[in-house]
Every structure is written in C-alpha cells, then in structure tokens.
C-alpha cells in the first residue's frame, strides 16, 4: 500500500440509479447469493435467530464504549461479573451443540451465511462496524457495490481519524463483492491502496467498487472511499479464481 499527502479539491461522485434493479436483467446477471444485496441493501440473517442479531449489536456497542478513554475503572465496577456470566452462558450453549455442523464448517458452501459472519459487513459479527452494502446500477447499466459505514473509536488510528488498515480491509471486502459479479469464486492476490487524505471518525464513509475486467482466472476490481463527496482513498485489487472444494479438503487434512 502506498500513502500520499492530503489532496485538494472535491472529487466528482458517480451518478447512480438507486432504484432496485432486477437480479436477472441488464448487462450483468447477479449471482444468486448476491441478488439479496440489490437495491436497498437489506440483508436477511439465514443462519440464526433474531436474538443473535440483538446480542451482536449489544456487544458492538460495548466495544465502542470500552474503547472510549474517558471510562474509568470505577465506572466499570461490577461489569466484569456480568460479562463473564454471559461468556459462560454462551460457552455452555456451544458445548451442548458439540458435534453439530458449525457455520465455519459450511461457510464455503453457504455464501449468504458467510456475509452474515463477515468481520466488516456481517450483522451477526460484533467486530463489524458494520458496513451496510447494496448493489446498484451505474449510469452505464453496470453493477456497482456501495458500502456505507461510520467508523467509531474502535477503528481509530491517528487521533480523530480512521486507521488505514481498516480502510484497506473494507476495500478488500467490497472489491471482493464486486469481483464476485463475475460469477466465479476468487481470492485476493494483490491489493493496492492510495490514501489521499485522512478519513475522519464519526463521519459516514461511502465506498464504491466495481469489477473492471476479467482475464482468464484473474478478476480486476477498483474502489474509492468518499466522505461528503470528497475522495479520501482509492484501491485496486486483483483476485484469482480458486476451487473452494479443494480448499475445504486441505483444511480438513
């Protein structure tokens, strides 16, 4: 990744048709597991009850609160026992399900469940900000992956600004979704990020990514991050198609 100083001027945002597109029309057909991200970006948790979503949201809030340096030990008195009790409860539930297929075990075969558990867009994962993703049509009728997120204090690098590593990780995530439009599974081989200016915390960041071209097993994607229309970072990524059945077999060896 390369880093440059803050830029000048305001970049022109792409004009997007944000009406819900048909998942089976236009120049590109959305793979089935991405079709539920078309239009308004609403995602449905398919591998767990609603209580899992609520608990993930609560834990996400706790992470934000704990990262606030203004909280003292006195403020946290008694909270350790509550959290330890919750951890014990979840541990007992996990042990009672021993031997049953885990989501990690079926992830390669169930891409929608994988999205739910993603560390960046997964609503089930308390580590995700989360980035809210939708797939829309650009003015040239091509698909564009849009991700919107407000980074809080857990993602701080320079004081008041987002850590560049988290920006790079989100670029990897949304470029990965964009290259999936090719309809073949692929993994990141190269990711290059240019930081144009610092990205502030507590401001909505909009990422947009698109599949640029396909060359055999290679999928090329690009992306940009903007805050209030101002470009803060850009990325270019190369993905290479893989056989996930082979990967799963290797993991189980």
One Martini backbone bead per residue (centre of mass of N, CA, C, O) as a GRO file, in nm:
protein
  253
    1UNK     BB    1   0.099   0.034   0.018
    2UNK     BB    2   0.021   0.372  -0.037
    3UNK     BB    3   0.120   0.713   0.063
    4UNK     BB    4  -0.033   1.030   0.067
    5UNK     BB    5  -0.118   1.331   0.069
    6UNK     BB    6  -0.332   1.559   0.084
    7UNK     BB    7  -0.577   1.672  -0.110
    8UNK     BB    8  -0.747   1.859  -0.359
    9UNK     BB    9  -1.060   1.897  -0.368
   10UNK     BB   10  -1.357   1.775  -0.540
   11UNK     BB   11  -1.495   1.493  -0.618
   12UNK     BB   12  -1.671   1.315  -0.848
   13UNK     BB   13  -1.958   1.160  -0.826
   14UNK     BB   14  -2.136   0.905  -0.900
   15UNK     BB   15  -2.409   0.820  -1.088
   16UNK     BB   16  -2.701   0.667  -0.943
   17UNK     BB   17  -2.928   0.401  -0.964
   18UNK     BB   18  -3.131   0.329  -0.670
   19UNK     BB   19  -3.303   0.140  -0.792
   20UNK     BB   20  -3.426  -0.161  -0.808
   21UNK     BB   21  -3.285  -0.419  -0.956
   22UNK     BB   22  -3.273  -0.675  -1.154
   23UNK     BB   23  -3.132  -1.000  -1.110
   24UNK     BB   24  -3.204  -1.079  -1.446
   25UNK     BB   25  -3.087  -0.808  -1.569
   26UNK     BB   26  -2.902  -0.681  -1.806
   27UNK     BB   27  -2.560  -0.703  -1.856
   28UNK     BB   28  -2.567  -0.827  -1.560
   29UNK     BB   29  -2.575  -1.112  -1.358
   30UNK     BB   30  -2.659  -1.193  -1.054
   31UNK     BB   31  -2.569  -1.376  -0.825
   32UNK     BB   32  -2.772  -1.527  -0.606
   33UNK     BB   33  -2.603  -1.441  -0.335
   34UNK     BB   34  -2.634  -1.116  -0.434
   35UNK     BB   35  -2.936  -1.035  -0.486
   36UNK     BB   36  -3.004  -0.935  -0.179
   37UNK     BB   37  -2.824  -0.654  -0.239
   38UNK     BB   38  -3.019  -0.528  -0.412
   39UNK     BB   39  -3.061  -0.190  -0.370
   40UNK     BB   40  -3.128  -0.150  -0.025
   41UNK     BB   41  -2.940  -0.377   0.133
   42UNK     BB   42  -3.099  -0.595   0.257
   43UNK     BB   43  -3.042  -0.834   0.513
   44UNK     BB   44  -3.067  -1.187   0.582
   45UNK     BB   45  -3.073  -1.395   0.842
   46UNK     BB   46  -3.014  -1.761   0.795
   47UNK     BB   47  -2.833  -1.877   1.077
   48UNK     BB   48  -3.031  -1.726   1.290
   49UNK     BB   49  -3.164  -1.565   1.537
   50UNK     BB   50  -3.256  -1.253   1.645
   51UNK     BB   51  -3.083  -1.265   1.911
   52UNK     BB   52  -2.809  -1.254   1.767
   53UNK     BB   53  -2.834  -0.968   1.660
   54UNK     BB   54  -2.876  -0.825   1.933
   55UNK     BB   55  -2.614  -0.919   2.066
   56UNK     BB   56  -2.419  -0.801   1.858
   57UNK     BB   57  -2.507  -0.506   1.905
   58UNK     BB   58  -2.430  -0.490   2.203
   59UNK     BB   59  -2.129  -0.566   2.172
   60UNK     BB   60  -2.064  -0.332   1.986
   61UNK     BB   61  -2.122  -0.115   2.198
   62UNK     BB   62  -1.912  -0.209   2.405
   63UNK     BB   63  -1.664  -0.160   2.231
   64UNK     BB   64  -1.703   0.143   2.210
   65UNK     BB   65  -1.703   0.207   2.515
   66UNK     BB   66  -1.417   0.076   2.582
   67UNK     BB   67  -1.260   0.279   2.375
   68UNK     BB   68  -1.320   0.494   2.582
   69UNK     BB   69  -1.097   0.688   2.771
   70UNK     BB   70  -1.318   0.807   2.990
   71UNK     BB   71  -1.322   0.535   3.120
   72UNK     BB   72  -1.326   0.395   3.430
   73UNK     BB   73  -1.297   0.161   3.672
   74UNK     BB   74  -1.542   0.265   3.836
   75UNK     BB   75  -1.748   0.243   3.597
   76UNK     BB   76  -1.694  -0.094   3.586
   77UNK     BB   77  -1.823  -0.188   3.831
   78UNK     BB   78  -1.951  -0.523   3.791
   79UNK     BB   79  -1.918  -0.594   3.478
   80UNK     BB   80  -1.745  -0.850   3.473
   81UNK     BB   81  -1.956  -1.052   3.581
   82UNK     BB   82  -2.158  -1.018   3.352
   83UNK     BB   83  -1.972  -1.101   3.117
   84UNK     BB   84  -1.881  -1.374   3.230
   85UNK     BB   85  -2.167  -1.494   3.238
   86UNK     BB   86  -2.218  -1.476   2.934
   87UNK     BB   87  -1.976  -1.648   2.845
   88UNK     BB   88  -2.068  -1.904   2.993
   89UNK     BB   89  -2.337  -1.939   2.849
   90UNK     BB   90  -2.219  -1.964   2.559
   91UNK     BB   91  -2.031  -2.202   2.621
   92UNK     BB   92  -2.253  -2.405   2.695
   93UNK     BB   93  -2.400  -2.391   2.423
   94UNK     BB   94  -2.162  -2.489   2.253
   95UNK     BB   95  -2.124  -2.766   2.396
   96UNK     BB   96  -2.419  -2.872   2.331
   97UNK     BB   97  -2.331  -2.851   2.003
   98UNK     BB   98  -2.152  -3.073   1.983
   99UNK     BB   99  -2.117  -3.211   1.646
  100UNK     BB  100  -2.234  -2.992   1.503
  101UNK     BB  101  -2.265  -2.797   1.251
  102UNK     BB  102  -2.081  -2.533   1.162
  103UNK     BB  103  -2.040  -2.238   1.003
  104UNK     BB  104  -1.745  -2.293   0.929
  105UNK     BB  105  -1.813  -2.573   0.784
  106UNK     BB  106  -2.027  -2.416   0.560
  107UNK     BB  107  -1.918  -2.151   0.429
  108UNK     BB  108  -1.825  -2.243   0.137
  109UNK     BB  109  -2.144  -2.327   0.074
  110UNK     BB  110  -2.245  -2.041   0.230
  111UNK     BB  111  -2.242  -1.716   0.143
  112UNK     BB  112  -2.461  -1.577   0.314
  113UNK     BB  113  -2.348  -1.662   0.589
  114UNK     BB  114  -2.078  -1.526   0.551
  115UNK     BB  115  -2.185  -1.235   0.547
  116UNK     BB  116  -2.302  -1.244   0.841
  117UNK     BB  117  -1.984  -1.307   0.955
  118UNK     BB  118  -1.845  -1.069   0.877
  119UNK     BB  119  -1.602  -0.829   0.996
  120UNK     BB  120  -1.763  -0.584   0.812
  121UNK     BB  121  -2.087  -0.683   0.727
  122UNK     BB  122  -2.172  -0.849   0.973
  123UNK     BB  123  -2.449  -0.869   1.186
  124UNK     BB  124  -2.331  -1.117   1.367
  125UNK     BB  125  -2.069  -0.941   1.401
  126UNK     BB  126  -1.926  -0.742   1.652
  127UNK     BB  127  -1.667  -0.640   1.477
  128UNK     BB  128  -1.847  -0.496   1.301
  129UNK     BB  129  -1.957  -0.179   1.245
  130UNK     BB  130  -2.126  -0.188   0.992
  131UNK     BB  131  -2.133  -0.247   0.659
  132UNK     BB  132  -2.355  -0.118   0.422
  133UNK     BB  133  -2.482  -0.307   0.153
  134UNK     BB  134  -2.506  -0.241  -0.206
  135UNK     BB  135  -2.654  -0.296  -0.535
  136UNK     BB  136  -2.607  -0.100  -0.828
  137UNK     BB  137  -2.673   0.116  -1.092
  138UNK     BB  138  -2.522   0.261  -1.332
  139UNK     BB  139  -2.537   0.465  -1.610
  140UNK     BB  140  -2.409   0.203  -1.782
  141UNK     BB  141  -2.551  -0.064  -1.634
  142UNK     BB  142  -2.361  -0.126  -1.418
  143UNK     BB  143  -2.230  -0.265  -1.142
  144UNK     BB  144  -2.237  -0.140  -0.795
  145UNK     BB  145  -2.062  -0.130  -0.493
  146UNK     BB  146  -2.204  -0.024  -0.183
  147UNK     BB  147  -2.051   0.129   0.115
  148UNK     BB  148  -2.169   0.210   0.446
  149UNK     BB  149  -1.990   0.399   0.711
  150UNK     BB  150  -1.925   0.447   1.070
  151UNK     BB  151  -1.645   0.521   1.237
  152UNK     BB  152  -1.524   0.455   1.544
  153UNK     BB  153  -1.302   0.430   1.805
  154UNK     BB  154  -1.201   0.128   1.736
  155UNK     BB  155  -1.077   0.266   1.439
  156UNK     BB  156  -0.835   0.419   1.542
  157UNK     BB  157  -0.552   0.607   1.471
  158UNK     BB  158  -0.529   0.882   1.428
  159UNK     BB  159  -0.643   1.135   1.585
  160UNK     BB  160  -0.976   1.128   1.454
  161UNK     BB  161  -0.893   0.875   1.272
  162UNK     BB  162  -0.872   0.628   1.051
  163UNK     BB  163  -0.738   0.337   1.011
  164UNK     BB  164  -0.583   0.217   0.730
  165UNK     BB  165  -0.637  -0.090   0.773
  166UNK     BB  166  -0.949  -0.072   0.765
  167UNK     BB  167  -0.977   0.042   0.485
  168UNK     BB  168  -0.838  -0.192   0.340
  169UNK     BB  169  -1.036  -0.413   0.434
  170UNK     BB  170  -1.288  -0.291   0.300
  171UNK     BB  171  -1.181  -0.296   0.017
  172UNK     BB  172  -1.153  -0.602   0.006
  173UNK     BB  173  -1.453  -0.663   0.049
  174UNK     BB  174  -1.587  -0.494  -0.190
  175UNK     BB  175  -1.410  -0.607  -0.413
  176UNK     BB  176  -1.501  -0.898  -0.367
  177UNK     BB  177  -1.794  -0.845  -0.446
  178UNK     BB  178  -1.741  -0.732  -0.729
  179UNK     BB  179  -1.591  -0.988  -0.845
  180UNK     BB  180  -1.845  -1.179  -0.804
  181UNK     BB  181  -1.992  -1.091  -1.070
  182UNK     BB  182  -1.848  -1.319  -1.242
  183UNK     BB  183  -1.940  -1.610  -1.091
  184UNK     BB  184  -1.657  -1.662  -0.942
  185UNK     BB  185  -1.450  -1.778  -0.720
  186UNK     BB  186  -1.226  -1.564  -0.523
  187UNK     BB  187  -0.898  -1.438  -0.434
  188UNK     BB  188  -0.667  -1.247  -0.296
  189UNK     BB  189  -0.351  -1.123  -0.445
  190UNK     BB  190  -0.401  -0.798  -0.466
  191UNK     BB  191  -0.349  -0.479  -0.279
  192UNK     BB  192  -0.404  -0.127  -0.351
  193UNK     BB  193  -0.342   0.178  -0.157
  194UNK     BB  194  -0.457   0.519  -0.163
  195UNK     BB  195  -0.396   0.800   0.043
  196UNK     BB  196  -0.531   1.123   0.017
  197UNK     BB  197  -0.676   1.146   0.306
  198UNK     BB  198  -0.803   1.175   0.593
  199UNK     BB  199  -1.033   0.972   0.781
  200UNK     BB  200  -1.296   1.037   0.964
  201UNK     BB  201  -1.455   1.009   1.237
  202UNK     BB  202  -1.800   1.008   1.258
  203UNK     BB  203  -1.824   0.962   0.941
  204UNK     BB  204  -1.955   0.903   0.649
  205UNK     BB  205  -1.859   0.628   0.447
  206UNK     BB  206  -1.817   0.582   0.092
  207UNK     BB  207  -1.814   0.293  -0.093
  208UNK     BB  208  -1.688   0.202  -0.426
  209UNK     BB  209  -1.731  -0.083  -0.651
  210UNK     BB  210  -1.572  -0.259  -0.936
  211UNK     BB  211  -1.567  -0.448  -1.218
  212UNK     BB  212  -1.334  -0.424  -1.474
  213UNK     BB  213  -1.198  -0.722  -1.535
  214UNK     BB  214  -1.123  -1.025  -1.733
  215UNK     BB  215  -0.837  -1.272  -1.708
  216UNK     BB  216  -0.933  -1.550  -1.677
  217UNK     BB  217  -0.852  -1.597  -1.341
  218UNK     BB  218  -0.863  -1.284  -1.347
  219UNK     BB  219  -0.974  -1.022  -1.123
  220UNK     BB  220  -1.062  -0.680  -1.163
  221UNK     BB  221  -1.060  -0.409  -0.919
  222UNK     BB  222  -1.226  -0.108  -0.793
  223UNK     BB  223  -1.196   0.179  -0.554
  224UNK     BB  224  -1.375   0.419  -0.337
  225UNK     BB  225  -1.347   0.682  -0.089
  226UNK     BB  226  -1.600   0.888   0.080
  227UNK     BB  227  -1.650   1.226   0.224
  228UNK     BB  228  -1.874   1.430   0.128
  229UNK     BB  229  -1.746   1.372  -0.178
  230UNK     BB  230  -1.458   1.319  -0.069
  231UNK     BB  231  -1.163   1.188  -0.147
  232UNK     BB  232  -0.955   0.953   0.056
  233UNK     BB  233  -0.954   0.673  -0.117
  234UNK     BB  234  -0.790   0.408  -0.307
  235UNK     BB  235  -0.835   0.100  -0.515
  236UNK     BB  236  -0.661  -0.204  -0.617
  237UNK     BB  237  -0.755  -0.538  -0.745
  238UNK     BB  238  -0.660  -0.890  -0.726
  239UNK     BB  239  -0.816  -1.188  -0.843
  240UNK     BB  240  -0.828  -1.551  -0.794
  241UNK     BB  241  -0.939  -1.833  -0.886
  242UNK     BB  242  -1.101  -2.099  -0.698
  243UNK     BB  243  -1.122  -2.415  -0.526
  244UNK     BB  244  -1.317  -2.469  -0.250
  245UNK     BB  245  -1.308  -2.774  -0.224
  246UNK     BB  246  -1.000  -2.789  -0.197
  247UNK     BB  247  -0.976  -2.609   0.053
  248UNK     BB  248  -1.149  -2.785   0.239
  249UNK     BB  249  -0.975  -3.038   0.221
  250UNK     BB  250  -0.714  -2.911   0.337
  251UNK     BB  251  -0.837  -2.824   0.615
  252UNK     BB  252  -0.915  -3.142   0.686
  253UNK     BB  253  -0.615  -3.278   0.701
   0.00000   0.00000   0.00000
